[in-house]
Amino acid sequence: LQDINRIVLFASLLFLLTIIVVFLLSLWVSGQILNPIERLRTGSHELGSGNLRSRISIHSGDEMEDLGNSFNSMAGKLEASFDNLENRDKQI
């Protein structure tokens, strides 16, 4: 009977440890996904508010980094276009 109690206790502790590890891993993975999305959201709000110098930095090595680079390229082209328009207005 004591052997069974030890096995049940060991299995329960192992189960609890597994739950804790899975929970911590899920927090880490969600942070890896949500942090770049939050940076994109913040950058798009800044760009939409007129801050054409707004750039974001995402170094994840995946599609989110590609999206961040595309965002920065778009922001640079918008900034250059607005600068070009302002220069034309000054010439007129």
Secondary structure, 3 states (H helix, E strand, C coil): CHHHHHHHHHHHHHHHHHHHHHHHHHHHHHHHHHHHHHHHHHHHHHHHCCCCCCCCCCCCCCHHHHHHHHHHHHHHHHHHHHHHHHHHHHHC
